[in-house]
């Protein structure tokens, strides 16, 4: 069967649905049997878990009105962020670099000395170089380097100095010193909102604005002919389109084209995978006020844990656990079992649980990809390639489609902006 549409959208995640909600003539191709991508929610045995920790920091009035003000009373909880670093058996306020005064005296002096003795540069060669230049040896080696190596599962010298953009908690010497007496750990997400029914609330709201008969589930785009503006689907159908909007990982989309040069670029792009455990226990932990914790210690298998029960006010410990892997790592069933055993052991080790805690239910999820690696060597080529693809009516948006580090709101803003552009070109905007 040959289908026709103005806007062929690859992926029914938050970016694809936002674009579709602003369009008249579209077709969405989604490989799963439901919409949402990584913004889906699992409910088991009374526990509410997302595919990973998703928290909302709406900075634009239109999205706050669209999702928050249109919600029924009590559908969202509003929290002031409570986050810490588990460091040598103690909880240190996050971010580490602004709270070195909470360390033992000797370590504090080391950090302070290196902070004043560091060598800054006009331009840094990579992310690791930036850490040493801006924060000195001690702060970098006690937290910033080991934590981010666990997170990204890569040599940090391979990342661009601005790999995390506005999401990295920068602080200068004045900020750090002033924070010693008057604590101010505010950041872009000092407060956050969370739906009581999980992040899928946002997806459900978007789906109210999208025609279900224009979503093809359990199908993938196998080939895209950029010249003829056609796509072949895994279910055997062909699609003739005016614009193709990709929200799948950019490297995956490049391979759909079959173009040798584009496939070469796809081969050099890197990212990490993250194994997520959602765990539900029989009772509350003594960690009953924290929202999430960071773990730089490489003897502990996870780099971050979050507490759904503390966010939602539930009476049983409900957590997400995140473990980073390199792009090419084989995360087998045996590996998942080993990591679960290690996770439960380490939760007891750090005091979040003890032998009286019973694991009542759990789910494991592999995010592949999870965090993309922005590196100076290839990022320029990525941006130039995206601009060139637009000449053929091909657009790539969203966190993975645009191959960038951004928030869910950023993805929706980008999708709406593209919708406006396509409307001016006859893209069928409402």
PAVO-837729 format. One record per residue (C-alpha): x, y, z; residue number from 1; residue in one letter. Coordinates in pm, 1 decimal. Example, Ala and Ser with C-alpha at 12.3 -4.5 7.8 and 13.67 -1.06 7.14 Angstrom:
SITE/x/y/z/num/residu
SITE/1230.0/-450.0/780.0/1/A $
SITE/1367.0/-106.0/714.0/2/S $
END
This chain:
SITE/x/y/z/num/residu
SITE/0.0/0.0/0.0/1/X $
SITE/122.8/351.2/-78.5/2/X $
SITE/32.0/622.5/172.1/3/X $
SITE/63.1/997.7/124.1/4/X $
SITE/116.5/1281.9/371.9/5/X $
SITE/278.5/1621.1/394.8/6/X $
SITE/466.9/1549.4/719.3/7/X $
SITE/602.0/1200.4/780.7/8/X $
SITE/702.0/1187.5/1148.0/9/X $
SITE/938.0/916.4/1271.6/10/X $
SITE/866.8/846.0/1639.5/11/X $
SITE/566.5/907.7/1865.6/12/X $
SITE/765.9/1049.8/2154.0/13/X $
SITE/728.2/1394.7/2302.5/14/X $
SITE/881.4/1572.3/2000.0/15/X $
SITE/687.7/1380.3/1735.8/16/X $
SITE/356.1/1421.0/1913.4/17/X $
SITE/409.9/1793.4/1968.1/18/X $
SITE/474.8/1843.2/1598.5/19/X $
SITE/176.1/1629.4/1503.4/20/X $
SITE/-47.9/1823.6/1742.4/21/X $
SITE/35.3/2137.7/1543.6/22/X $
SITE/-20.2/1980.1/1199.6/23/X $
SITE/-317.3/1890.3/982.8/24/X $
SITE/-163.4/1642.5/742.1/25/X $
SITE/78.3/1397.8/904.5/26/X $
SITE/156.8/1033.1/957.1/27/X $
SITE/351.2/907.8/1260.7/28/X $
SITE/551.6/585.4/1246.3/29/X $
SITE/618.7/434.5/1589.9/30/X $
SITE/817.0/114.8/1647.0/31/X $
SITE/653.7/36.0/1982.9/32/X $
SITE/289.2/-59.0/2041.3/33/X $
SITE/226.0/263.3/2234.2/34/X $
SITE/326.4/629.0/2217.6/35/X $
SITE/565.3/807.1/2451.8/36/X $
SITE/917.0/686.6/2380.5/37/X $
SITE/1120.9/725.4/2699.4/38/X $
SITE/840.7/932.6/2849.9/39/X $
SITE/631.6/627.9/2939.8/40/X $
SITE/515.0/512.5/3282.7/41/X $
SITE/490.8/166.1/3436.3/42/X $
SITE/245.8/90.9/3718.2/43/X $
SITE/295.1/-232.4/3911.4/44/X $
SITE/183.6/-345.3/4253.3/45/X $
SITE/94.7/9.5/4356.6/46/X $
SITE/427.5/154.9/4238.8/47/X $
SITE/451.8/432.8/3978.7/48/X $
SITE/771.6/422.8/3773.0/49/X $
SITE/887.9/604.1/3462.2/50/X $
SITE/1132.0/465.5/3209.5/51/X $
SITE/1380.2/696.1/3381.6/52/X $
SITE/1360.6/994.0/3613.6/53/X $
SITE/1157.9/1265.3/3434.9/54/X $
SITE/1094.0/1589.6/3616.3/55/X $
SITE/936.9/1901.5/3472.0/56/X $
SITE/1075.7/2254.5/3492.0/57/X $
SITE/844.4/2447.5/3260.4/58/X $
SITE/998.6/2787.5/3193.9/59/X $
SITE/748.2/2904.0/2931.8/60/X $
SITE/397.7/3019.0/3016.8/61/X $
SITE/237.9/2842.1/2721.3/62/X $
SITE/360.3/2497.0/2823.7/63/X $
SITE/281.2/2556.3/3188.0/64/X $
SITE/-73.7/2652.1/3086.6/65/X $
SITE/-98.1/2367.9/2838.7/66/X $
SITE/-8.1/2097.0/3087.6/67/X $
SITE/-15.6/2230.3/3443.4/68/X $
SITE/-298.6/2481.7/3451.8/69/X $
SITE/-520.3/2252.6/3246.8/70/X $
SITE/-467.9/1967.5/3494.7/71/X $
SITE/-717.1/1882.9/3765.2/72/X $
SITE/-634.5/1993.7/4121.1/73/X $
SITE/-388.2/1755.6/4280.7/74/X $
SITE/-268.6/1590.9/3958.1/75/X $
SITE/81.0/1740.3/4003.7/76/X $
SITE/311.8/1769.6/4301.6/77/X $
SITE/537.5/2075.3/4325.4/78/X $
SITE/871.6/2018.5/4498.9/79/X $
SITE/1177.0/2219.0/4600.0/80/X $
SITE/1464.6/1997.7/4486.9/81/X $
SITE/1645.2/1805.2/4761.5/82/X $
SITE/1957.6/1646.3/4612.9/83/X $
SITE/2284.2/1528.9/4762.2/84/X $
SITE/2610.4/1353.7/4681.8/85/X $
SITE/2694.7/1036.5/4869.7/86/X $
SITE/3063.3/1095.5/4941.9/87/X $
SITE/3270.3/875.4/5171.5/88/X $
SITE/2970.6/771.6/5376.7/89/X $
SITE/2827.0/1123.3/5409.9/90/X $
SITE/2571.5/1333.2/5226.2/91/X $
SITE/2717.7/1649.5/5073.1/92/X $
SITE/2489.5/1913.9/4924.4/93/X $
SITE/2478.4/1921.7/4546.3/94/X $
SITE/2656.0/2066.4/4352.4/95/X $
SITE/2985.1/1944.3/4495.8/96/X $
SITE/3192.7/2241.6/4379.7/97/X $
SITE/2975.0/2488.6/4572.7/98/X $
SITE/2978.6/2283.8/4891.7/99/X $
SITE/3341.0/2188.1/4948.4/100/X $
SITE/3313.1/2353.5/5291.5/101/X $
SITE/3107.8/2050.7/5398.7/102/X $
SITE/3407.5/1820.1/5348.3/103/X $
SITE/3652.8/1723.8/5620.5/104/X $
SITE/3901.6/2002.8/5693.8/105/X $
SITE/4195.9/1847.7/5506.5/106/X $
SITE/3994.2/1779.6/5192.5/107/X $
SITE/3834.9/2122.1/5209.9/108/X $
SITE/4177.0/2288.0/5222.1/109/X $
SITE/4296.4/2077.5/4926.4/110/X $
SITE/3994.0/2180.3/4720.8/111/X $
SITE/4023.2/2545.9/4816.8/112/X $
SITE/4396.8/2557.7/4746.6/113/X $
SITE/4360.0/2393.2/4404.9/114/X $
SITE/4067.5/2618.7/4323.3/115/X $
SITE/4290.4/2925.1/4362.7/116/X $
SITE/4594.5/2757.2/4204.7/117/X $
SITE/4417.2/2633.4/3888.6/118/X $
SITE/4517.8/2742.3/3539.2/119/X $
SITE/4227.2/2881.2/3337.7/120/X $
SITE/4226.0/2914.0/2959.2/121/X $
SITE/4045.2/3119.4/2699.0/122/X $
SITE/3947.4/2798.4/2519.2/123/X $
SITE/3950.6/2442.9/2651.0/124/X $
SITE/4032.5/2142.0/2437.9/125/X $
SITE/3769.4/1912.3/2582.7/126/X $
SITE/3533.9/1852.5/2875.5/127/X $
SITE/3802.2/1709.4/3106.2/128/X $
SITE/4036.6/1997.5/3028.1/129/X $
SITE/3754.8/2237.5/3120.0/130/X $
SITE/3694.4/2065.7/3455.0/131/X $
SITE/4059.2/2095.4/3561.3/132/X $
SITE/4082.0/2452.0/3430.8/133/X $
SITE/3768.8/2583.2/3601.5/134/X $
SITE/3765.9/2382.3/3925.3/135/X $
SITE/4120.3/2264.6/3993.4/136/X $
SITE/4257.8/1918.8/4058.8/137/X $
SITE/4091.9/1826.8/4389.5/138/X $
SITE/3730.1/1915.4/4304.6/139/X $
SITE/3770.1/1748.2/3966.4/140/X $
SITE/3924.2/1426.7/4094.8/141/X $
SITE/3706.0/1389.9/4404.2/142/X $
SITE/3373.6/1426.8/4223.8/143/X $
SITE/3346.2/1584.4/3878.5/144/X $
SITE/3568.6/1338.3/3693.8/145/X $
SITE/3466.3/1006.5/3853.6/146/X $
SITE/3094.7/1088.1/3853.8/147/X $
SITE/3084.1/1198.6/3490.2/148/X $
SITE/3294.3/900.6/3382.9/149/X $
SITE/3033.8/674.6/3543.3/150/X $
SITE/2752.9/871.8/3380.8/151/X $
SITE/2888.2/901.3/3026.5/152/X $
SITE/3088.6/574.5/3028.8/153/X $
SITE/3357.9/740.9/2818.7/154/X $
SITE/3695.4/912.3/2846.0/155/X $
SITE/3590.0/1270.4/2925.7/156/X $
SITE/3866.2/1406.7/2703.0/157/X $
SITE/3654.6/1279.7/2410.3/158/X $
SITE/3370.5/1520.4/2494.5/159/X $
SITE/3338.6/1883.5/2391.8/160/X $
SITE/3396.6/2137.1/2669.5/161/X $
SITE/3030.2/2242.6/2643.8/162/X $
SITE/2892.0/1890.0/2613.6/163/X $
SITE/2631.1/1953.7/2884.8/164/X $
SITE/2546.9/2313.0/2792.4/165/X $
SITE/2336.3/2499.4/3047.8/166/X $
SITE/2276.5/2176.9/3241.4/167/X $
SITE/2627.5/2175.1/3387.2/168/X $
SITE/2635.8/2351.6/3728.1/169/X $
SITE/2915.0/2601.4/3669.2/170/X $
SITE/3037.2/2814.2/3961.3/171/X $
SITE/3321.5/3063.9/3990.0/172/X $
SITE/3543.1/3124.1/4292.3/173/X $
SITE/3314.9/3398.9/4424.2/174/X $
SITE/3009.1/3170.0/4409.0/175/X $
SITE/3195.0/2892.8/4588.0/176/X $
SITE/3333.6/3109.5/4865.6/177/X $
SITE/3006.5/3296.4/4927.1/178/X $
SITE/2821.0/2964.2/4945.3/179/X $
SITE/3028.1/2868.8/5250.5/180/X $
SITE/2833.3/3108.0/5471.0/181/X $
SITE/2510.6/3169.0/5283.6/182/X $
SITE/2405.0/2853.6/5107.6/183/X $
SITE/2265.2/2896.6/4759.1/184/X $
SITE/2251.2/2577.7/4554.4/185/X $
SITE/1994.2/2705.2/4307.9/186/X $
SITE/2015.7/2589.4/3948.1/187/X $
SITE/1800.5/2566.4/3635.0/188/X $
SITE/1587.0/2303.6/3812.5/189/X $
SITE/1576.6/2420.5/4175.4/190/X $
SITE/1207.0/2336.1/4180.2/191/X $
SITE/1023.9/2077.9/3976.0/192/X $
SITE/679.5/1944.0/3903.2/193/X $
SITE/585.5/1580.1/3878.9/194/X $
SITE/254.9/1420.4/3774.0/195/X $
SITE/111.4/1187.0/4037.0/196/X $
SITE/37.8/931.3/3765.9/197/X $
SITE/386.8/954.2/3617.5/198/X $
SITE/538.5/1124.9/3314.3/199/X $
SITE/291.4/957.9/3077.5/200/X $
SITE/47.8/1232.0/3187.9/201/X $
SITE/224.3/1463.3/2942.0/202/X $
SITE/197.2/1206.6/2664.0/203/X $
SITE/-173.6/1154.5/2733.9/204/X $
SITE/-230.0/1529.7/2709.7/205/X $
SITE/-51.6/1544.2/2374.8/206/X $
SITE/-243.4/1243.1/2245.6/207/X $
SITE/-568.0/1431.1/2305.9/208/X $
SITE/-453.7/1664.4/2027.4/209/X $
SITE/-343.5/1391.4/1784.7/210/X $
SITE/-550.7/1166.0/1561.2/211/X $
SITE/-488.3/802.9/1659.2/212/X $
SITE/-568.0/684.2/1306.3/213/X $
SITE/-261.4/876.7/1189.2/214/X $
SITE/-21.9/677.0/1406.7/215/X $
SITE/114.9/349.2/1271.3/216/X $
SITE/232.7/140.2/1568.3/217/X $
SITE/475.9/-151.6/1567.1/218/X $
SITE/638.4/-38.2/1244.0/219/X $
SITE/972.7/116.1/1155.9/220/X $
SITE/1101.8/318.9/864.1/221/X $
SITE/1347.2/91.1/688.4/222/X $
SITE/1453.6/318.2/403.4/223/X $
SITE/1421.1/685.4/318.4/224/X $
SITE/1477.9/804.4/-39.0/225/X $
SITE/1567.6/1169.5/10.3/226/X $
SITE/1556.6/1250.9/-362.1/227/X $
SITE/1216.8/1095.2/-432.9/228/X $
SITE/1081.9/1182.6/-87.5/229/X $
SITE/953.5/834.9/-19.9/230/X $
SITE/992.6/594.9/270.6/231/X $
SITE/953.8/218.9/295.9/232/X $
SITE/809.5/74.6/617.0/233/X $
SITE/876.3/-258.6/788.1/234/X $
SITE/508.5/-354.9/741.5/235/X $
SITE/551.8/-336.2/363.7/236/X $
SITE/384.9/0.6/309.1/237/X $
SITE/543.6/289.5/121.9/238/X $
SITE/491.3/655.9/209.3/239/X $
SITE/513.7/954.5/-22.3/240/X $
SITE/581.8/1271.2/179.0/241/X $
SITE/671.8/1637.7/141.0/242/X $
SITE/869.7/1657.2/466.4/243/X $
SITE/1015.9/1383.4/682.9/244/X $
SITE/1067.1/1476.3/1047.9/245/X $
SITE/1292.2/1240.6/1237.9/246/X $
SITE/1288.3/1209.2/1618.5/247/X $
SITE/1472.9/876.4/1628.7/248/X $
SITE/1846.8/882.1/1713.3/249/X $
SITE/2025.8/1076.8/1441.3/250/X $
SITE/2264.6/792.7/1360.0/251/X $
SITE/1967.6/559.1/1305.2/252/X $
SITE/1808.3/807.9/1066.6/253/X $
SITE/2130.9/853.7/872.6/254/X $
SITE/2145.5/478.3/812.9/255/X $
SITE/1786.5/480.8/682.9/256/X $
SITE/1906.2/686.2/385.8/257/X $
SITE/2158.4/426.2/270.9/258/X $
SITE/2388.6/711.8/168.9/259/X $
SITE/2753.5/607.7/211.6/260/X $
SITE/2875.1/940.1/351.6/261/X $
SITE/2581.0/968.9/590.6/262/X $
SITE/2633.3/612.0/709.8/263/X $
SITE/3001.0/688.9/770.5/264/X $
SITE/2900.1/977.9/996.7/265/X $
SITE/2652.4/751.0/1175.6/266/X $
SITE/2933.2/504.5/1250.2/267/X $
SITE/3148.3/760.6/1434.4/268/X $
SITE/2875.2/907.4/1654.6/269/X $
SITE/2889.4/774.6/2010.9/270/X $
SITE/2669.2/767.6/2317.7/271/X $
SITE/2621.5/569.1/2634.7/272/X $
SITE/2357.2/319.6/2735.9/273/X $
SITE/2189.2/330.6/3075.3/274/X $
SITE/2044.6/32.6/3256.6/275/X $
SITE/1757.4/153.8/3473.9/276/X $
SITE/1618.0/-46.7/3763.8/277/X $
SITE/1282.9/60.4/3904.6/278/X $
SITE/1262.4/-98.3/4248.6/279/X $
SITE/972.9/-121.2/4494.3/280/X $
SITE/1022.9/-228.2/4856.9/281/X $
SITE/791.7/-314.5/5143.8/282/X $
SITE/853.7/-3.4/5358.6/283/X $
SITE/1008.1/342.1/5378.4/284/X $
SITE/1380.2/407.8/5405.9/285/X $
SITE/1551.6/636.2/5655.9/286/X $
SITE/1637.3/835.3/5340.5/287/X $
SITE/1288.5/979.6/5356.2/288/X $
SITE/1333.1/1338.0/5233.6/289/X $
SITE/1587.7/1321.9/4950.3/290/X $
SITE/1471.1/1328.4/4588.1/291/X $
SITE/1783.1/1193.2/4424.1/292/X $
SITE/2147.4/1118.8/4511.0/293/X $
SITE/2473.5/1113.9/4311.9/294/X $
SITE/2741.0/846.4/4363.0/295/X $
SITE/3097.1/920.4/4237.6/296/X $
SITE/3246.7/612.1/4409.0/297/X $
SITE/3340.7/363.9/4136.4/298/X $
SITE/3308.4/73.2/4379.7/299/X $
SITE/2933.5/140.7/4371.1/300/X $
SITE/2777.9/20.7/4046.2/301/X $
SITE/2517.5/297.1/4003.4/302/X $
SITE/2586.1/666.5/3946.8/303/X $
SITE/2247.4/804.6/4054.3/304/X $
SITE/1937.9/694.5/4243.5/305/X $
SITE/1602.9/866.3/4281.7/306/X $
SITE/1318.6/828.4/4530.4/307/X $
SITE/971.4/828.5/4376.4/308/X $
SITE/815.1/770.6/4717.5/309/X $
SITE/966.8/1089.8/4860.6/310/X $
SITE/848.8/1290.1/4560.1/311/X $
SITE/496.3/1147.4/4555.7/312/X $
SITE/449.1/1104.4/4931.3/313/X $
SITE/405.6/725.4/4918.9/314/X $
SITE/458.8/495.1/5217.7/315/X $
SITE/689.2/237.4/5052.7/316/X $
SITE/1041.7/287.6/4918.7/317/X $
SITE/1015.8/327.2/4540.9/318/X $
SITE/1333.8/403.3/4347.1/319/X $
SITE/1500.7/437.7/4013.7/320/X $
SITE/1864.5/329.4/3978.6/321/X $
SITE/2089.1/429.5/3685.4/322/X $
SITE/2397.7/242.6/3563.1/323/X $
SITE/2603.0/363.1/3265.3/324/X $
SITE/2755.4/153.4/2985.9/325/X $
SITE/2957.3/231.0/2672.0/326/X $
SITE/2781.7/227.3/2334.9/327/X $
SITE/2911.9/-116.1/2235.6/328/X $
SITE/2859.3/-290.1/2570.0/329/X $
SITE/2653.0/-610.5/2561.1/330/X $
SITE/2389.8/-579.5/2833.7/331/X $
SITE/2270.2/-939.7/2850.1/332/X $
SITE/2012.3/-1098.6/3078.5/333/X $
SITE/2302.5/-1235.4/3281.5/334/X $
SITE/2453.5/-888.8/3313.2/335/X $
SITE/2119.3/-743.5/3423.9/336/X $
SITE/2085.3/-1013.2/3690.4/337/X $
SITE/2440.3/-946.5/3813.0/338/X $
SITE/2377.2/-572.3/3829.3/339/X $
SITE/2053.1/-620.5/4020.8/340/X $
SITE/2232.1/-827.2/4283.7/341/X $
SITE/2509.4/-567.7/4304.4/342/X $
SITE/2253.3/-286.3/4329.3/343/X $
SITE/2068.9/-449.5/4619.5/344/X $
SITE/2399.5/-511.8/4797.0/345/X $
SITE/2512.4/-151.5/4748.9/346/X $
SITE/2178.3/-10.6/4866.7/347/X $
SITE/2234.9/-198.4/5192.3/348/X $
SITE/2597.1/-87.1/5202.3/349/X $
SITE/2510.3/284.4/5186.0/350/X $
SITE/2223.1/246.6/5432.2/351/X $
SITE/1927.5/308.6/5203.7/352/X $
SITE/1799.3/-41.9/5285.5/353/X $
SITE/1891.2/-317.1/5528.8/354/X $
SITE/1816.8/-688.1/5573.3/355/X $
SITE/1457.1/-614.0/5678.7/356/X $
SITE/1369.2/-465.7/5338.2/357/X $
SITE/1186.6/-689.6/5092.6/358/X $
SITE/1197.8/-620.5/4719.3/359/X $
SITE/829.8/-648.5/4629.5/360/X $
SITE/856.4/-573.4/4258.7/361/X $
SITE/1095.8/-435.8/3998.3/362/X $
SITE/1138.2/-357.1/3630.7/363/X $
SITE/1461.1/-323.7/3432.9/364/X $
SITE/1485.4/-97.2/3127.1/365/X $
SITE/1779.6/-47.8/2891.8/366/X $
SITE/1797.4/303.6/2747.3/367/X $
SITE/1986.4/267.0/2420.1/368/X $
SITE/2089.7/539.4/2354.8/369/X $
SITE/2073.5/733.7/2680.1/370/X $
SITE/2316.4/1030.3/2678.2/371/X $
SITE/2468.7/1124.5/2344.8/372/X $
SITE/2835.3/1225.0/2334.7/373/X $
SITE/2891.0/1572.3/2195.7/374/X $
SITE/3250.0/1590.9/2075.9/375/X $
SITE/3432.6/1874.9/1907.3/376/X $
SITE/3562.6/1650.4/1629.7/377/X $
SITE/3221.8/1557.4/1487.4/378/X $
SITE/2967.2/1808.4/1619.5/379/X $
SITE/3035.9/2057.5/1341.7/380/X $
SITE/2983.0/1787.9/1080.4/381/X $
SITE/2657.0/1686.5/1249.5/382/X $
SITE/2521.9/2044.0/1232.2/383/X $
SITE/2630.0/2089.2/869.8/384/X $
SITE/2471.0/1756.5/775.9/385/X $
SITE/2141.5/1852.9/938.5/386/X $
SITE/2138.3/2180.8/746.7/387/X $
SITE/2207.6/1994.7/421.2/388/X $
SITE/1931.7/1741.7/489.3/389/X $
SITE/1678.7/2023.0/524.9/390/X $
SITE/1735.5/2106.3/157.9/391/X $
SITE/1577.8/1765.7/87.1/392/X $
SITE/1283.3/1823.6/320.7/393/X $
SITE/1439.6/1613.0/598.7/394/X $
SITE/1445.6/1749.7/953.8/395/X $
SITE/1583.6/1589.2/1267.1/396/X $
SITE/1458.7/1715.0/1604.3/397/X $
SITE/1441.3/1623.1/1971.8/398/X $
SITE/1708.4/1511.3/2213.8/399/X $
SITE/1820.0/1221.0/1998.4/400/X $
SITE/1709.0/1340.1/1657.5/401/X $
SITE/1896.7/1669.9/1696.8/402/X $
SITE/2182.6/1488.0/1873.2/403/X $
SITE/2201.3/1728.4/2163.3/404/X $
SITE/2153.8/1765.8/2539.3/405/X $
SITE/1819.3/1928.5/2612.6/406/X $
SITE/1507.7/1912.2/2828.1/407/X $
SITE/1163.7/1779.9/2737.0/408/X $
SITE/1035.0/2135.6/2717.7/409/X $
SITE/1321.0/2225.0/2481.7/410/X $
SITE/1208.6/1938.5/2256.7/411/X $
SITE/851.3/2067.1/2249.6/412/X $
SITE/963.8/2423.2/2177.3/413/X $
SITE/1179.6/2298.8/1889.9/414/X $
SITE/893.5/2089.6/1749.8/415/X $
SITE/653.2/2383.7/1758.9/416/X $
SITE/907.9/2610.5/1590.5/417/X $
SITE/955.0/2358.4/1311.7/418/X $
SITE/578.9/2333.8/1271.6/419/X $
SITE/565.8/2708.3/1216.2/420/X $
SITE/840.5/2685.7/954.3/421/X $
SITE/664.0/2404.9/770.4/422/X $
SITE/336.4/2596.3/780.9/423/X $
SITE/494.5/2885.7/593.2/424/X $
SITE/606.1/2634.8/331.9/425/X $
SITE/265.6/2468.3/306.8/426/X $
SITE/335.1/2209.5/576.6/427/X $
SITE/-25.3/2193.8/688.1/428/X $
SITE/-16.1/2377.2/1020.2/429/X $
SITE/-351.4/2411.6/1199.0/430/X $
END
